C-alpha cells in the first residue's frame, strides 16, 4: 500500500508520456516504479481549459512494479505535495475497479488457474489445437506460389 514515506515522482518518457509513480529503486541503468499511472491532458476547446485523465501504465497486467531503462526517460521530478493524495486515490480506485470477469465465465477459466482442468478437458483442448494446426498446414500446402521474372532495370 502507498504511504507518505514513499518517493512520489512524475516522469516524462521519450515517447511523450507523463507518468506519476512511486520510485522504489534506481541504479545507473534502470528505475523501478510502483503503480505508474499515465497522465493525459485533453483540451476542451469549447470551455477553454484542459481535462486531465489518468490510467495505469499497462492496463493488461496485475503487476504493480515496472523496471524502466533510463535511456527511455527525459526527466524524473518529485511530484508536488498537493498531487500525492490525488495520485493515491487514483491508484486505490483502479485497484478496486479492476475485477474484470467476462460474463458467465467461471474463475477456473482465467490464465494461470489451470488447477481446475481435468485430464479429459486437457486432452480435448490438445486435440482441438492439433486439428487447428493440421488445418493450417493443409491451407499452406494449397497456396500457389508463382515466380514472375523481372527485368534488368536499375534504379
N, C-alpha and C positions, 0 to 999 in steps of 0.2 A: 504494500500500500504506500502511496505517496505521503510524505510528511514535509514539514517545514525545514528540516535539516538537509534535504536534497538540494543539489545544484541545478536549478531550473535554467534552461538556456533556450535561445532562439537561434536557429541555424539556417543559413541560406546556402542551398546547393548550387552547383554549376548549372544545373538544369533550370534554375529559376525558382524552384520550390522553396517555400519557407516552412520550417518545422519548429514547433515547440516540443521540448522533451526534457527528460532528466538526464544529465550527463553522469553516467555511472563510472566509467573509466576512460582513460586516454593514454596512448603511448605515442611513439614517434610516427606511426603509420595509420593508426585507427582511432576512432572514438566509438564508445559503446553507449548507445542510447536506450533509455527505458521509456516505453509508451510514447513514441513520437507521433505527433498529430500535425498533419499538413494544414496550413492556413492559406485560404484563398480569399482574395478581395474581389468582389463582383460590383462593378459600378452600376448604380441605379440612376441613369441619366435623367429620368423624369423628376426625381427628387433632389438631384444634385449631391448625392452622397454615395457611400460605398456600403455594401452588405458583406460582412465577414463570415466565412464558414470554416468549419474545422472537421476533419475526418481522419481516421487512422492512416498512418503511412502505408501500411499494407492491410487492406480490409479482408484478405483471404487467408489469414493465419491467426491462430490464437497466441502466437509468440508475442511477447512484450518487449524483448530485448533485440536490438539490431546492432550489428557491427558494421560501421561505415568507414570506407577508406578516406583519409584526409584529402587525397587528391580530388575528390568529388565535392569538396566543401569550399565555398568562398569565404565564409566567416562564421564564427561561433561567438555569441554575446550573451551575457546574463539577461534573463527575462526580467522585465520590470516587476517590481514587488506587487504592484496593483493587478498584474495579469496572472499571478500564481493561483489565486483562488478560482479564477475562470478556467485556467488550464486543468486544475484538479477536478473541477466539476465536469468538464468535457470528457475527461478520461473515465471518471466514475459513471457518467451517463452511458458512455459507449460500452463499458463492461457490463452494465445492467441490461442494455438493449440487445446485445449480440447473442441471443439464444435462438438462432435460426434453425428451424426444423421444417423440412418440407412437409406439406400437408399429407397426413396419412402415413408417414414414414415412422417406423419403429426405431428406437435408439440403436439397435444392433446393426442397422443399415449404414451407419457412418463409418468412414475410413478409420482404421486403427482400432476398430472394435470387432475383430474377427472371431472373438471367443464364442459368439452365439451361432456360428455357421456349423451346420452338421456336415458329416463326411459326404452324405448324399448331395447336399447343396453344393459343396465344393466340387464334386465330380460333375454335376450338372453345369456349373459355370465353366469348368475346364473344357467340357465337350462343346459348349456354346462358343468359346473362344477358338477352339480348334477348327470348328466349321467355318467361322468367320475368316480365319487365316487361310483355309483351303479355298474359299470363295475368292479371296483377294489374289491368291496365286493363279487361279484359273483365269480371272479377268486380266491379269498381267500377261499371261500367255496369249490371250486373244488379241491384245493390242498389236496393230500392224505398224511396223516401223518401215519407213521408206527413206531412201537417201536421194537427195536432189543434188546433182553435181553442179558446182558453181563454175565461175569463170576466173580468169587471171587478173581481174580488176584490182588495182592497188590504190589505196587512199592515202 
